[in-house]
Amino acid sequence: MSDCSEKVAQCRMINRSQWHRRRFYGLISGILLLVILVLASLALGSRTIALRETFNALQNYNPQNDLHLIVRELRIPRTIVAVLAGLALGVAGAIMQAITRNPLAEPGLLGVNAGAAAAVVSGMVLFGLTSMQHYVWFAFIGAGLAGVIVFFLGQAHLSGTNPVRLVLAGAGLSIVLASVTGIIIVNSPLTVLDQVRHWSAGSVEGRGYDVAVILAVAVFIGLITAIILAGNLNAITLGRDMGEALGVNIRLTWIIACSAVMLLAGAATAAAGPVGFAGLVAPHIARMMTGPNYRWILPYSALFSAILLLGADVVGRIIAPPSEIAAGIIITLIGGPFFIFVARKYRLNKL
């Protein structure tokens, strides 16, 4: 009997060691890839800048040098916004998958991004808002209302065991909100139409430091909230009854988690447009690297989603020069097949 216990203990130790190595190497690899993408984002675009000149612009800035101006005034804030928006969408997606116990949950699929987008466009057209520090509040309200409606229609707040109903509710609301947004845009003045055109495709082109600062504050608050909730999210994924048995206040956790999703998804949508699928893909990759512990899933989701959005932005710049393809379109090309793969893998066939 003692021999069996020792073998079980040894197997557990080996398994833990394997997970620790996978997490460590995954983290190092992810950080290195993100650094490479940051350098590529600063150097590549409609006008390619050598890395030596890029570093020179960072260390010895010369405002008379047009290459330095491109790096410092255009590409640095654009890169920061792409990374921060990716962080926000990845964490928001991981939180939503935890509280709904739905592997297909993410801000885009559940209508949160569409709600934020509809609210932002309404603010631009009806009130003439042009600055993110103004219309970001519309994004928060739109994201929150859309999330409440979807959760109510999908009844995820009661059981969390019907992922198909939740996805269908989100898809239906997204279609309705997209139609409303389209009607508003079509009937808007040409100046507003030009402003919304790139943003609505999910682009970080032209974003400045003012946008980066607001997004950074929202992401910081959202990330801190998510980290504090990580233990409760682990309990919730075991089921409502088990979570309550472990002493978790399910209702309070839901309220705080949904507030964090509203903050993260709303700010990311206001800054980068309604980018879909980033919050779906990143948590699944994180789960493969770290296991089911949300203390690891949340930071890994943030890292991988930032890599995904920044990589999509870089690819969009170089795939059809001198024009650009919005990062949201590139991510959709990746996320669509991944969505089908996840749906088939989990066999979500119960209505």
C-alpha distance (Angstrom), angle and dihedral (degrees) to the residues before:
residue distance angle dihedral
M1 . . .
S2 3.80 . .
D3 3.82 90.7 .
C4 3.83 90.5 55.4
S5 3.81 90.9 49.4
E6 3.79 91.3 50.3
K7 3.82 91.3 49.9
V8 3.81 91.2 50.2
A9 3.79 90.3 49.2
Q10 3.80 91.0 49.0
C11 3.81 91.4 49.7
R12 3.78 90.3 51.2
M13 3.79 91.4 49.6
I14 3.80 91.4 50.0
N15 3.80 91.1 47.7
R16 3.80 91.7 50.4
S17 3.78 90.7 48.2
Q18 3.80 90.9 51.8
W19 3.80 91.7 50.2
H20 3.82 91.3 48.2
R21 3.82 91.2 51.9
R22 3.79 92.2 46.4
R23 3.80 91.5 49.8
F24 3.79 92.7 47.1
Y25 3.80 96.4 47.8
G26 3.79 91.3 41.1
L27 3.79 91.3 53.1
I28 3.81 93.7 47.4
S29 3.81 91.9 46.5
G30 3.80 92.1 48.1
I31 3.81 93.5 49.5
L32 3.81 92.0 48.2
L33 3.80 91.3 49.1
L34 3.80 91.0 49.3
V35 3.82 91.1 50.6
I36 3.82 90.4 50.8
L37 3.81 90.6 49.8
V38 3.81 91.2 48.8
L39 3.81 90.2 54.4
A40 3.81 90.3 46.0
S41 3.79 90.2 49.8
L42 3.80 91.0 53.3
A43 3.80 94.1 46.3
L44 3.80 105.4 36.1
G45 3.76 131.1 69.0
S46 3.77 141.2 88.1
R47 3.80 84.4 -35.2
T48 3.80 115.3 38.2
I49 3.79 115.5 -142.1
A50 3.80 122.1 -161.8
L51 3.79 115.5 -115.5
R52 3.81 90.8 -120.5
E53 3.80 90.0 56.9
T54 3.79 90.4 43.9
F55 3.82 91.8 55.4
N56 3.79 88.8 44.7
A57 3.80 89.8 55.3
L58 3.80 89.4 52.8
Q59 3.81 96.3 46.1
N60 3.81 104.8 29.7
Y61 3.79 105.9 25.6
N62 3.77 115.2 -164.5
P63 3.82 113.5 -172.8
Q64 3.80 89.3 -161.6
N65 3.81 91.1 62.3
D66 3.81 110.9 86.1
L67 3.83 91.6 -155.2
H68 3.79 90.0 56.3
L69 3.80 90.1 49.3
I70 3.82 90.9 52.9
V71 3.80 91.7 51.4
R72 3.80 98.3 42.4
E73 3.79 102.2 36.0
L74 3.81 102.9 31.3
R75 3.77 114.4 19.8
I76 3.82 102.2 36.8
P77 3.83 95.4 55.7
R78 3.81 90.3 40.5
T79 3.80 90.3 53.4
I80 3.80 92.8 46.5
V81 3.81 91.8 50.6
A82 3.82 92.0 48.6
V83 3.82 92.1 50.7
L84 3.81 94.5 45.1
A85 3.81 93.9 45.3
G86 3.80 89.1 49.5
L87 3.81 91.0 50.4
A88 3.80 90.5 50.4
L89 3.81 95.8 48.5
G90 3.81 93.4 46.1
V91 3.79 94.3 51.9
A92 3.81 92.3 42.5
G93 3.80 90.2 52.7
A94 3.80 92.9 48.5
I95 3.81 91.7 49.9
M96 3.80 91.9 49.3
Q97 3.81 92.5 49.6
A98 3.80 89.2 51.6
I99 3.79 100.5 47.5
T100 3.82 94.4 41.8
R101 3.82 94.8 37.5
N102 3.79 84.9 -136.3
P103 3.84 120.3 134.8
L104 3.82 90.2 -157.1
A105 3.80 96.2 54.1
E106 3.79 118.2 118.8
P107 3.83 134.8 135.0
G108 3.81 94.4 -97.9
L109 3.80 97.8 47.5
L110 3.80 94.5 44.4
G111 3.79 95.6 52.0
V112 3.82 97.4 -108.0
N113 3.81 93.8 118.1
A114 3.80 91.2 43.8
G115 3.80 90.4 52.3
A116 3.79 91.8 50.3
A117 3.80 91.1 46.3
A118 3.80 93.7 50.1
A119 3.80 90.8 49.3
V120 3.82 93.1 47.8
V121 3.80 93.3 48.9
S122 3.79 89.9 47.6
G123 3.79 89.8 52.4
M124 3.80 91.9 49.0
V125 3.81 94.8 48.5
L126 3.80 102.6 34.9
F127 3.79 99.8 36.7
G128 3.81 102.4 23.6
L129 3.80 94.1 -121.1
T130 3.80 114.1 172.0
S131 3.81 104.2 163.3
M132 3.79 125.1 78.2
Q133 3.78 91.3 -136.6
H134 3.81 86.1 66.5
Y135 3.79 105.7 37.5
V136 3.81 95.2 39.2
W137 3.81 87.5 81.4
F138 3.80 89.0 57.9
A139 3.81 87.8 51.9
F140 3.81 91.9 53.9
I141 3.81 92.4 49.1
G142 3.81 93.7 45.1
A143 3.80 93.1 48.0
G144 3.80 91.8 48.5
L145 3.80 95.5 48.3
A146 3.80 92.6 46.5
G147 3.80 91.4 49.9
V148 3.79 92.7 50.2
I149 3.81 92.1 49.4
V150 3.81 93.7 48.7
F151 3.80 94.2 46.5
F152 3.80 89.9 48.5
L153 3.81 93.8 49.0
G154 3.79 92.7 43.6
Q155 3.82 92.8 43.6
A156 3.81 88.8 -138.6
H157 3.79 89.1 144.1
L158 3.79 90.1 66.3
S159 3.77 105.2 44.7
G160 3.78 112.7 -10.9
T161 3.80 87.6 -149.8
N162 3.80 100.6 107.0
P163 3.81 106.5 73.2
V164 3.80 95.5 164.0
R165 3.80 93.5 57.2
L166 3.79 90.0 49.7
V167 3.82 93.1 49.7
L168 3.81 91.7 46.5
A169 3.79 91.0 50.3
G170 3.80 90.2 49.6
A171 3.79 93.2 46.7
G172 3.81 91.9 48.9
L173 3.80 93.2 48.7
S174 3.81 91.1 45.9
I175 3.81 90.6 54.5
V176 3.80 92.1 49.1
L177 3.80 93.5 47.0
A178 3.81 91.9 45.0
S179 3.80 89.0 53.5
V180 3.80 91.5 49.6
T181 3.80 90.5 47.7
G182 3.82 90.8 49.4
I183 3.80 92.3 50.4
I184 3.80 91.1 50.8
I185 3.81 92.7 48.0
V186 3.81 94.9 47.0
N187 3.80 91.2 52.6
S188 3.80 94.9 44.3
P189 3.83 126.8 101.5
L190 3.81 118.1 -89.0
T191 3.80 92.0 -109.5
V192 3.80 91.1 57.8
L193 3.80 91.4 42.0
D194 3.80 90.8 56.5
Q195 3.81 90.7 48.1
V196 3.79 93.6 50.6
R197 3.82 97.6 40.1
H198 3.82 98.7 81.1
W199 3.79 95.1 31.6
S200 3.81 94.4 54.5
A201 3.82 91.2 55.3
G202 3.80 91.2 58.8
S203 3.78 102.9 -100.4
V204 3.81 133.8 156.8
E205 3.79 93.1 -165.0
G206 3.80 113.3 134.0
R207 3.81 96.0 11.1
G208 3.79 113.1 149.8
Y209 3.78 138.2 -157.7
D210 3.82 91.6 -88.4
V211 3.80 89.8 62.7
A212 3.81 91.6 44.7
V213 3.82 92.4 53.6
I214 3.81 94.9 51.3
L215 3.80 91.5 44.8
A216 3.82 91.4 48.2
V217 3.82 92.0 55.0
A218 3.82 92.6 49.0
V219 3.81 92.7 46.0
F220 3.81 92.5 48.3
I221 3.81 92.6 52.8
G222 3.80 92.0 43.6
L223 3.80 93.8 49.0
I224 3.81 93.4 48.6
T225 3.80 89.8 50.1
A226 3.81 91.9 48.5
I227 3.81 92.8 49.6
I228 3.81 90.9 50.9
L229 3.82 89.6 50.9
A230 3.83 95.5 47.6
G231 3.81 95.1 99.4
N232 3.81 92.6 48.3
L233 3.80 90.6 48.1
N234 3.81 89.5 56.0
A235 3.80 89.3 54.3
I236 3.82 94.2 46.0
T237 3.80 92.2 54.0
L238 3.82 87.6 62.7
G239 3.80 90.4 62.4
R240 3.79 137.0 -85.3
D241 3.81 95.5 -84.9
M242 3.79 93.5 46.8
G243 3.78 91.2 46.6
E244 3.78 92.0 53.2
A245 3.82 90.2 46.0
L246 3.81 88.1 55.9
G247 3.80 89.7 54.7
V248 3.80 99.3 -103.6
N249 3.80 117.9 148.9
I250 3.81 97.0 -133.0
R251 3.80 96.6 -170.2
L252 3.81 94.5 48.9
T253 3.80 91.4 45.2
W254 3.80 90.0 51.3
I255 3.80 92.4 50.3
I256 3.81 93.9 48.6
A257 3.81 93.2 42.6
C258 3.81 92.9 49.6
S259 3.81 89.8 47.9
A260 3.80 89.5 53.4
V261 3.82 91.0 48.9
M262 3.80 90.8 49.0
L263 3.81 90.9 50.2
L264 3.81 95.8 45.5
A265 3.80 98.9 40.1
G266 3.79 93.5 40.2
A267 3.80 93.9 51.7
A268 3.81 93.2 43.9
T269 3.81 91.6 49.6
A270 3.79 92.6 47.6
A271 3.80 90.5 51.0
A272 3.81 103.0 38.2
G273 3.79 105.5 15.9
P274 3.81 127.7 -114.1
V275 3.82 99.4 -33.9
G276 3.80 111.4 -179.2
F277 3.82 134.5 -159.3
A278 3.83 97.0 18.9
G279 3.80 89.3 101.3
L280 3.80 90.4 48.7
V281 3.80 101.1 48.8
A282 3.81 100.5 41.5
P283 3.85 99.1 56.6
H284 3.80 91.5 50.5
I285 3.80 91.6 51.7
A286 3.81 89.0 46.3
R287 3.80 91.7 50.7
M288 3.80 91.0 52.5
M289 3.80 89.7 52.9
T290 3.79 100.6 41.3
G291 3.80 109.8 22.7
P292 3.83 125.0 -125.9
N293 3.81 98.6 -43.9
Y294 3.82 110.3 116.0
R295 3.78 91.5 -157.5
W296 3.82 83.7 73.2
I297 3.80 100.1 27.8
L298 3.81 94.2 60.8
P299 3.84 98.2 55.9
Y300 3.80 92.2 39.2
S301 3.81 90.7 50.2
A302 3.79 89.3 51.7
L303 3.81 91.6 50.1
F304 3.80 96.9 46.2
S305 3.80 93.9 44.0
A306 3.81 90.4 51.5
I307 3.81 88.6 51.2
L308 3.80 90.5 48.9
L309 3.80 96.8 49.9
L310 3.80 95.9 41.3
G311 3.82 91.0 45.2
A312 3.81 90.5 50.1
D313 3.80 90.0 50.5
V314 3.81 92.1 51.0
V315 3.81 92.6 46.7
G316 3.80 90.0 48.2
R317 3.79 90.5 57.1
I318 3.80 97.1 51.0
I319 3.81 103.2 33.4
A320 3.82 96.3 77.4
P321 3.82 109.7 13.5
P322 2.98 135.5 -138.3
S323 3.82 86.9 21.1
E324 3.80 123.5 61.1
I325 3.79 133.2 -133.7
A326 3.80 114.7 -144.4
A327 3.79 116.3 -108.0
G328 3.80 90.1 -126.5
I329 3.80 90.5 62.4
I330 3.82 92.6 49.9
I331 3.81 91.7 49.5
T332 3.80 90.9 49.1
L333 3.81 89.8 56.0
I334 3.81 88.0 55.3
G335 3.79 98.6 36.9
G336 3.80 97.9 49.5
P337 3.82 95.9 65.1
F338 3.81 89.8 39.5
F339 3.81 89.9 54.9
I340 3.81 90.1 53.6
F341 3.81 90.4 48.2
V342 3.82 93.0 51.6
A343 3.81 92.5 45.6
R344 3.81 91.3 52.8
K345 3.79 93.1 43.3
Y346 3.80 95.0 54.4
R347 3.83 94.4 36.5
L348 3.77 94.5 -138.1
N349 3.78 95.4 -169.5
K350 3.80 103.9 133.9
L351 3.79 118.2 101.4
